[in-house]
Amino acid sequence: MCAERSSRPVRVGDLLRDLIARSDARGTGLAQARVEEVWDGVVGPDVSRHTAGLVLRGEELVVHVDSHAWAAELSLMGEHLRERLNSALGESLVGSVRFTVSAAVEERARRRRVDRAIRRGYGGERVTPEPLTKEEREWVERSAEAIPGDALREAAMRATMRDLEWKKAQAKRKSAERGSERPTDTDSGGLP
C-alpha cells in the first residue's frame, strides 16, 4: 500500500520532526535532545561543570551531579531551572527537575580536581617546551652515566630533558611577563 502524495508544499523540518516523532513512540528522544542542547546555556559554566547525563523521563528531567552538596543546592533551584529550560525550549517539555549523585560524574570531578592541582604544582598554564642547547643535553647525558642499565638510563635522561625543557619555557614566559628580555638564573632550567 502506498501513501497518497499531496500536492501541497511541505517544509523539510516538519517532515523530519514528524519522522522522528513516529520513530520515537513516546517522543522523548527529540525532547531530550532539545533539553541537552540548551542545558549548558541555561545553567551556565559553573553548574554545567558539576552536572552530566541528563535523562528526560516523561516530563521529569533527571540530572546527574558530582556531589551531594551540588544535588542539594541545585534542588533548591529546581523550579527556577525548570522555568528557564522551558523558556529556552519555547514550550513546556520539562515538568520537574530532580538532581541525583552519580558515581561516574563524581569520579570525573575528582579527576578534574587532581588535574588542576597537578597543573598548579607545575605552574598552571601549559607552555611549549623550550629545546635544550647542545651543552645542556651533554650535561644531562654526563649526569646520567652513573645510572645502571641502558633502559633506565635512557628513561631518566628523557624525563630530565623534558623537565628541563619545561622549566626553560616557564622561565622564558615569566621573563616575558616581567617585560624583561634579559636572561635570568632560571632560564637554563637551573643547570650549572
Long-range contacts (C-beta under 8 A, 24 or more apart in sequence): 26-58, 28-56, 28-57, 28-58, 31-56, 31-93, 32-56, 34-89, 34-93, 35-61, 35-85, 35-89, 35-93, 35-94, 38-85, 38-88, 38-89, 39-85, 41-88, 42-81, 42-84, 42-85, 42-88, 43-81, 47-74, 49-109, 49-112, 50-105, 50-109, 51-99, 51-105, 52-102, 52-104, 52-105, 52-108, 53-102, 53-104, 53-105, 56-93, 56-94, 58-95, 59-93, 59-94, 59-95, 59-96, 60-94, 60-95, 60-96, 60-97, 60-98, 61-85, 61-94, 61-96, 61-97, 61-98, 62-98, 62-99, 62-100, 63-97, 63-98, 63-99, 63-100, 64-99, 64-100, 64-101, 64-102, 64-104, 64-105, 65-99, 65-100, 65-101, 65-102, 65-105, 66-101, 66-102, 66-105, 66-106, 66-108, 66-109, 66-110, 67-101, 67-106, 67-109, 68-101, 70-99, 71-99, 71-100, 71-101, 74-99, 75-99, 122-166, 123-170, 125-173, 127-166, 127-169, 127-170, 127-173, 128-169, 129-162, 129-165, 129-166, 129-168, 129-169, 130-165, 130-168, 130-169, 130-172, 131-165, 132-161, 132-164, 132-165, 132-168, 132-189, 136-164, 136-188, 136-189, 136-191, 137-161, 139-191, 139-192, 140-164, 163-189, 164-189, 164-190, 164-191, 165-189
